[in-house]
Amino acid sequence: MSKCVNKVILMGHAGKDPQVHILPSGTLVNLSLATSERFKDSRGEWQERTEWHNLVGHQRIGEILRDYVRKGSRIYVEGALRTRSWEDRESGQRRYRSEVVLTDINLLSPAIASNGASEPAHDDSGNGYAPQGFSNEQEIARDEVPY
């Protein structure tokens, strides 16, 4: 059997606040993500193209999206592309929606507290929170390396 890959990597800005659904199986969150690219057109003028992506976060990823992401937040996500379909209740037509089902997320903007104040970014390494730009990795001087 041949090997197949279904992996999506995106970095962009949340287009709106997350839509949260509490289900018996846990938290489900839908979010739109905008990614933009700049390019020169045939006349040499700069243009910008924005692509919108539908994201879905389940369980813990859904909780992180719910608690720390707001419209405009910059995030890095990884996931798998899924297309689901359903019958439209009004027209009876078959509808399709492609979504990125998230497997990993990194918050690149400071989180926004419910009072509107900026909070430290979530560290997701299990060590709690880290100020923006802080890394749990320590820089080691070259002469300290034992080999």
Legacy VTK file of the C-alpha trace (Angstrom):
# vtk DataFile Version 3.0
C-alpha trace
ASCII
DATASET POLYDATA
POINTS 147 float
0.000 0.000 0.000
1.336 3.456 -0.829
1.826 6.092 1.806
-0.579 9.044 1.910
-0.329 12.373 3.721
-3.107 14.729 4.793
-1.442 17.576 6.690
-2.261 21.263 6.703
-0.032 23.959 8.230
-1.352 27.514 8.471
-0.340 30.741 10.172
-2.690 33.685 10.121
-5.202 35.804 11.992
-8.560 34.772 13.461
-11.334 36.340 11.403
-13.836 36.406 14.262
-14.228 35.222 17.828
-14.436 31.413 18.122
-17.881 29.783 17.953
-18.077 27.436 20.930
-20.309 24.353 21.141
-20.446 22.290 24.334
-21.205 18.657 23.468
-21.422 15.526 25.642
-18.099 14.453 24.080
-16.411 17.761 24.994
-15.807 21.232 23.607
-16.082 21.846 19.854
-14.951 25.178 18.415
-15.287 26.588 14.904
-13.048 29.445 13.811
-12.210 31.206 10.564
-8.550 31.931 9.836
-7.271 34.447 7.297
-3.948 33.948 5.537
-2.661 36.667 3.230
0.005 36.882 0.583
1.471 39.900 -1.172
2.562 39.786 -4.792
3.249 42.054 -7.741
0.713 41.947 -10.534
1.507 42.130 -14.253
1.723 45.953 -14.009
4.282 45.724 -11.196
1.836 46.961 -8.539
1.612 45.279 -5.137
-1.562 43.296 -4.530
-2.752 41.348 -1.518
-4.810 38.166 -1.637
-6.513 36.787 1.461
-7.617 33.185 1.748
-10.139 32.131 4.414
-9.921 28.736 6.124
-12.496 26.963 8.294
-10.916 25.488 11.435
-12.384 22.948 13.864
-10.909 22.285 17.310
-12.035 19.413 19.532
-11.432 18.698 23.203
-8.343 20.493 24.616
-7.567 22.390 21.397
-11.159 23.641 21.405
-10.740 24.805 24.998
-7.535 26.688 24.137
-9.240 28.368 21.182
-12.224 29.250 23.379
-10.119 30.684 26.200
-7.235 32.436 24.427
-8.161 33.326 20.837
-10.169 36.365 19.780
-10.792 38.121 16.480
-7.418 39.288 15.156
-5.316 36.846 17.235
-2.346 35.489 15.332
-2.070 31.698 15.502
-0.127 28.818 13.972
-2.108 25.621 13.446
-1.592 22.106 12.131
-4.292 19.668 11.198
-5.902 17.492 8.547
-8.236 18.550 5.756
-11.737 17.078 5.980
-14.792 17.646 3.806
-18.211 16.963 5.248
-21.566 17.008 3.515
-25.209 17.356 4.519
-28.666 17.892 3.062
-29.816 21.516 3.140
-33.152 21.604 5.023
-34.614 24.424 2.893
-33.519 23.480 -0.629
-32.866 19.760 -0.172
-29.546 20.186 -2.019
-26.334 18.482 -0.987
-23.937 20.964 0.696
-20.197 20.558 1.254
-17.758 22.251 3.596
-14.001 21.733 3.763
-12.446 22.226 7.203
-9.070 21.856 8.855
-9.485 19.575 11.878
-6.774 20.796 14.244
-4.164 18.559 15.846
-1.834 21.302 17.161
-1.975 25.024 17.855
0.546 27.688 18.860
-0.624 31.093 20.041
1.471 33.871 18.548
-0.434 36.849 20.003
-0.887 37.689 23.672
-4.160 36.285 24.960
-6.935 38.770 25.692
-8.559 38.535 29.124
-12.302 38.875 29.539
-11.723 42.438 30.839
-9.903 43.328 27.597
-6.431 43.411 29.163
-3.555 41.551 27.571
-2.485 38.342 29.311
0.713 36.333 28.802
0.581 33.913 25.880
-0.259 30.283 26.661
2.798 28.046 26.631
1.069 24.709 25.815
4.190 22.809 26.912
2.534 21.883 30.173
4.507 24.507 32.084
1.692 27.030 32.432
2.098 30.440 30.895
5.031 32.256 29.409
5.409 35.948 28.618
5.418 36.717 24.911
8.828 36.011 23.426
9.836 33.780 26.362
11.061 30.282 25.644
11.495 27.430 28.095
14.703 26.590 26.265
17.833 28.165 27.681
20.616 29.407 25.454
23.839 27.504 26.100
27.206 29.031 25.376
29.309 27.077 22.869
32.109 26.482 25.393
29.600 24.858 27.783
28.803 22.026 25.346
30.604 18.867 26.561
31.456 17.521 23.082
LINES 1 148
147 0 1 2 3 4 5 6 7 8 9 10 11 12 13 14 15 16 17 18 19 20 21 22 23 24 25 26 27 28 29 30 31 32 33 34 35 36 37 38 39 40 41 42 43 44 45 46 47 48 49 50 51 52 53 54 55 56 57 58 59 60 61 62 63 64 65 66 67 68 69 70 71 72 73 74 75 76 77 78 79 80 81 82 83 84 85 86 87 88 89 90 91 92 93 94 95 96 97 98 99 100 101 102 103 104 105 106 107 108 109 110 111 112 113 114 115 116 117 118 119 120 121 122 123 124 125 126 127 128 129 130 131 132 133 134 135 136 137 138 139 140 141 142 143 144 145 146
